[in-house]
Amino acid sequence: MTYKHIKTIDTSKDFILPCRKDQLERIKDFLPIAKPDFDGSFSTHQLLYGKDGNRIYLIGLGKEKHSAQLEKTFQKLAFETQKHWDKNMQLYAEDLNQDELKKAIIGLEMAQYEIGEFKSEKEKGIKRTVAVASSNAIKNILNEGHYTGETINRIKALVDAPPNIKTPEFLGKWAEKSAKDADYKCTVLKHKELKKQGFEAVLSVGKGSVNKPVVIINEYTPKKSKKVDICLVGKGITFDSGGLSIKPSTNLHYMKSDMGGAAVVLGTVELVAKLKLDINIVGIVCSAENAVDSESYRPGDVIDSYSGKTIEIIDTDAEGRLVLADGLSYAVKHIKPEYLIDLATLTGSVVRTLGYEAAGMFTHNKVMASTMSDIGYKVHERVWQLPMFEEYKSDLHSDIADLRNFSGKPLAGATNAAQFLESFIEDHKNWMHLDIAGVSFGSSPYAKMKSASGYGIQLITEFVKSKAVK
């Protein structure tokens, strides 16, 4: 889908006409009938025909409280009706502010996502252009909305990809191509280099797989200063069998999604580069496949880590925190960012706590927590802060190593995982951990099986923008 700016709408041709709840009066001049059976309720739409036989798609924006999720109503409209569109469509945007217009474009773009990439027979898509009618200067908004929606689709495709294709090496090649296309630097550390540099936790998790682990380091640094403003670290487990602590077979096929955090990191760096934000950002993805083999690491093992700390393995299914530990240690030792954020589909505990409506947020930085929370509400990718009380730290105690990777208790699992990660940040003052297990992948009105949501791209990109030089 491409987007262009026009000053006025051609009412003799097809167009999309947004309307707030109970505000039909504002658009009455565009209506072919005085009282359509439509009240502007959120995520509703109705087709009318103009006097020239053209289609007019009324789309409901709902009330003010729905502004944060306007992309959903545009995504639904396009998903359900675009098969009837010609190559050209118009959008009347005179009454949309910049945030609303950006959301509209994101939604239209998200509707272009094709989950059936691996079907032998696929419908051939039509390349369409949406002409956006507004008297305001909107070129930058159209670009940002387009790039954001496009990036969300790209990370959804990554998360939904099957694990026999989406190996750690595949993620590395994806990042290298992205870096070439979006003009940033990408370094992929493979097995020999990981061993040389001491990524022992990453290597331990990947020992049981024929698909060897990699660590991806993406750098977008347009500022003259060498100081890195933000470093993102993502969990990139391309398939999680649980290792020797093997998971039940029910829903095991969905464990291809255990690299949702890595997808957000890869996508955000790409999007920031496309938007040419004036900020230095580094993304680190620690990627491995947690498989079962004669060489798999075992419960009871003591492994090394990049930090030099030793870890007693209680449960091989608590592997995500191990690869993140090495990524965080690398970040604080070599990147030294002002802000350090890790993202991971880390625990079932956070899903049991918050369900599927918010990510678990862990940090000691109140200002950072407040900023991220406010952004989460603004873009409808919400976060909720969970405690990291000192008393929980006893769950990390090991008699034979510096710490253990799992408490074995049925309580406070998400906090236990967050405090494990905290052990590897060297008291970084601006660190945050986001557990996105409940929001990265799940039920969708656009697929019959569970699929990727695209959560995190808008949240983290808006945080990056809040720290960028104006």
N, C-alpha and C positions, 0 to 999 in steps of 0.2 A: 504494500500500500504506500502510495506517495501522497503528499499533502502540499497544497499551494494556497496562497492568500489571495482572496478577491475582496473588493470593496462592497459590492452589493450582490444579492442573490438573484438568480434568474428563476422567477416563480413559474415559468412555463416548463421547467425541467424538474427532475426528481430532487428532493431535498429533505434533510432531517431538521425537525423543528423542536428544540428543547422547550420544556415548560415546567415551571415550579408547581407544586401542589396548590390547586385552587387559584391559579393565576392565568387562566385562559384569556382573560381580558387583555393581557399584554401582547398576545399574539393573534388577536382576532382578525387583523387585517390580512393575515396569511391563510385563514381558514376558508375552505369552500362552503362550509355550512356553519350556521350560527352556534349550534349546541351539539358538538360531537360527544359521544359516550366516553368521555375521557376527562380525568380530573388532575392529571399530572402526578399521580402517586409514584413513589420511587420504584424503579425497575419495571415499569410498565411501558407499553408502546401500543400505538394504534395506527393502522394504515388508512389514509384518506386519499381520494383522487381529486386533483385539481381540474379546472375547466378545460385544460388542454390534454387531459388524460394522464398527466404526470402523477407520480406517487409522492405523497407527503407523509413522512413518518413522524408522527407525534411521539416524543419520548419524555417520560416522566422523570424529573429530577428530584421529586419528593420535597421534603422540608430542609431547613438549614442544617439539621443534624445529619443529613445524608451527604453533605458536601465532601466529606473525607473519603467517600467510597463511590464517587460518581462514575469512575471507570467501569464499575460493575454494570450499570444500566446501559452504557454504550456498548460494552462487550456483549451483553445479552441481545441487544437490538441487532447488532451486526451479525452475530453468530446465527440468529434465527431468520434473518431476512436477506442477507447479502447474496444469497443464491439467486435472488430476483433482481439484483442491482445490475445496471449497465457498467461500463468501464469508468463512468464518471458519476460521482455523487457530490452533493453539496451539503454543507452544514451551516446553519444559521447560528452565528456565535456572538451576535451583537450584545446579548444579555448575559454572556458568560464572562466572569472575571478571569484573570490569568491562570489561577490555580484550577478553576473549573474547566477551562479550555484545555489545559495540559492533561487533566484527568480524562477528558473526553477523547483526546487523541490516543492516550495510553490504552483506553478501553477498546477503541476501534482497532488498534494495532494488536492487542491481545487476542482479539477474535480471529486473527489470521493464523494462530497456532494450530498446527496439524499434528495431533498425537499419533496418528497412524503412519509414521514415517517408515516403518519396517513392513508394511503390508505389500504384498506382491502387486496388487492393483490399487492405484491411487487416483483420485480425481485430480485433474489438472486445474490448478488454481488460475484465476483471472487477475491480471495486474490492474488494479483500480487506482484512480486518483480521486481524492476528496478535496474539493475546493471549499475553503473555510471563509465565510463571509463575515467581515468585521471592519469597522471604520478605524480600528486601532492598529498599531504596529505589533504584529504577532509572529513574525518570522522566527524569532528565537524560541518562542513558546512552542510553535509547531515542531521545530527541530528537537527540542528537549523531550516533548511528548513522544515523538516518533522514536527517538533513540532509546528512551526509557522502556516503551512498550516492546520494542524490538529486542532489547536486552533481556527483559523478563521472559520473552518467548525462547530466547537462546538458552537461558539457564533452566527453564522448564524442560526443554529438549534434552539437556544434559542429565537432569535428575531422572527423567522418564526412560532414558536409554538403557537397553539390556546390559547386564554385567559382562557378558562375553565379548561385547564390543567396547563398553566403557571401562577399560582397564586403567590403572594408574598411568601407563604410558600414553594412552589415548588422551587423558586429561592434559598431559604435558604437551602433546601435539596440538590440542585445541588451544592451549594458552599461547603457544608459539605463533600459531596462525593469527590469533586475536591480536597479539602484540604487533605483528607485521601490518595488519590491516588498520589498527587504531593508533599506531605510532607510539609504542612504549617498549620498554626493555623486558625481556623474559629470559630467565635462566632456569633450566631443568636439571636438577641434580639426580643422577642415576645411581645404581647400586654401588659401584666402585667408589664414587665420590662421597656418597652417604657414609660408607664405611670409613673413608679417610677422614671425614670431618667429625664423625662421632655421633651420627643420628641413630643411636643404638635402640631407642624405644621404637622408632619408626621401623627399623630393620627387624626387630623382634616380632612386631605385629605381622609383618609381611613374609615371615620365614616359611609359612605353610603353603604359599601360593606360587604357582608357576609364573604368575604376573608380578614382577618385582616392583617394589615401592619406588616412588619418586618424591622429591620435594620441589615444588614450583615456586619461584620467586619472581613476582611481577613488580616492576618499578616504573611509576609515572612521576617524574620529577622535573616539572617545567621551571620551577623557581631557581634563581641563582644560588640561593642558600642551599647548602648540602643537608641541612636539618630536615629530617622526615617528620612531617606533621602527624600523619596517621599511619599505623600499620595494622592490617587486618590479617588474622590467622584463621584458616578454615580446616575443618575436619574433612578429609577426602577418602573415606572408606568406600571403595567402589562396590564392594559386596561384603556383607557381614553375616557370616555363618554362625558367629559366636565363638568360632575356634573350637578347641576341645571342650569348652563349656557351651556345647552346641545348643542353638535355639530350637524350640519346637518347630515342626514343619508348617504349622498353620501360619499363613501370611509371610513365610520365609522369602517368597518371591519378591516381596516388597522391600527387602533389604538392599536392593539396588539403589535405594534412595538415601543411603547413609552417608552420602557425600553432599547433602544439601547445603551445609555450611561452606564447603569448598566452592560450590556453584555460586553462592552469593559473593564470595571474595573475588572469584574470577570475573563475574559479571560486573561488579561494582568498579573494579579497576578499569575494565574496558569502557564502561559508561563515563566515568570521570575523564578518561582520556578523550573520548569522543566529544564531550562537552567542553573540553579544554579548560577545565577549572584551574585556577592559579593556586595549586596546593601540591605538596609533595606527598605521595601516597605509595605504600608498598603493600603488596598482598602476598602472603605465604600460604601455600596449600601443601599439607602433608598427606600424601595419598598412599594407601596400601589396600590390599585385599586380605580380609581376615578369613582364611580358609583352614581346612583340616587336612593334615598331612603328617608323615612321620617326622618331619622337621619342625612342626608347629611348636610354638612356645606353650608351656604347660602351667596349669595352676600349681603353685608352689615354687615356681622358678623365681630367681632373683635376677633382674636385668639391669643393665646400665642405661643411662640417658645422656642427652646432649649436655645437660647441666652438670653432670658428674654425680648426681644423686642416684642411689640405688633404689629399685622398686621391687617389692615383693608382689608377685602376681597371685591374687586370690581368685580372680575370675577373668578368663580370657575374653569374655564378652564385654568387659569394660576396657575396650581397646582404644576407643576414640580419644579418651583423655590421655592415653600414652603418646599417640602421635602429636596431639596438641601440645603436650608438655615439651617435646623437642622443638616444635615450631615457636612456642613462646620463649623458650630459652635462647634460641637463635636470634629472635627479635630483640630481646633486651640486651644481648651481648653485642650484636653487630649492627642492628638498625637504630636502636636507641630512639624510638619515636616519642613524640610528645603525648600521643594518645595510642593506646593499644587495646584492640577489640578482637576477641575471638568468637567465632560462631560455629555451632555444631548441633547436629541432630544427636544429642548426647544421651538422654535418659528417658525411660518410660515414666520415671517418677514425675517429671515436669508435666507430662500429659495427664497423669492422674491428679495433679495439683491444679492445673490451669485449663485442662481440656484442650480444645482446638481453636481457642480465640485469642491467645496471647502467648508470646515467648517468655520464658523465665529470664529475668535480668539479675545479674549478680555483680555488685561493685561496692566499694567503700566510698566512692566519690559521689557526694550528694548532688553537686552541680551537674556532673555528667549524667547521672541517673535522671535528674529532672529534665534535662535537655532531650535525652533519648525518649523519655516518656511522652513529652509534649509532641515530639515529632511523630511518634507512634500513633497518637490520636489524630494528628493532622493528616496522615497518609493512610490511616486505617490498617497499619501494621503494628499492632499494639504490643507493648511489653509490660511486664509486671515484676516489680522488684521483690525478690525473695531473700530471706535472712542468711547471713553468714556469721552467726554468733561464734564466739571463741570456743564455747562449750562443744561445738560439733567437731572440732579438730581432733579430738581423741579417737575418732573413727578412722583416722589415717595411720594410727600407730602400728608399727611392725616391730616384732622382737628381733628380727634378723636382717632387716634392711632399713634404709632411711625412712621409708613410708610404704604403705600398701595401696594397691589401686582400687580396692573395693572394701566397703565395710562389712558386707554380708548381712546387713540389717535391712528390714523392709521399710524403714523410715528415713526421711530426709535424704533420699538418694540424689536428688538434683543438687542439693547443697553440698553433699559429700563430694560429688564430682567437681563442683566449682572450687571447693577448698583444696582439692588435689591440684587443680590447675594453678591456684594461687601460690602454691609451693614453688612454682617455677618462674615467677615473674619478678623476683628480686625486689619486692615491695614497690613495684611501679605504682605511682600515685594516680595515674589516669588509666587504669585497666578496667575493662568490663568484659564479662562473659555472658553470651546470649545462648541459651539452650532453646533451639528452634524445633525440637522434635515433634511438637504437636501442631505446628503451623506450616511446616515446609512441604508436607505431603499428606494428602487425605482425600476425602470424598469431594466430588466436584459435579456441578450440573452439566459439565461439558464432556464427561467421560463416564462409562459404566463401571470402571474399576477405579481404585484410588490412583491419584496422579499428583504431579507437582503443582504447587500453588504459585510459585514465583515470589513467595514472601522474602523480604529482606532487601531487595534492590532499591525500592523507594526509601525505606527506612534508613539504610546506611548511606545512600547517596545524599539524602537530605542532611544527615549529620555531617558528612564531608563538606557539603556546601555551607553549612553554618560555621565551619572553621576556615573556609577558604578566604583568601584576601579579597576584599571587595574592590 
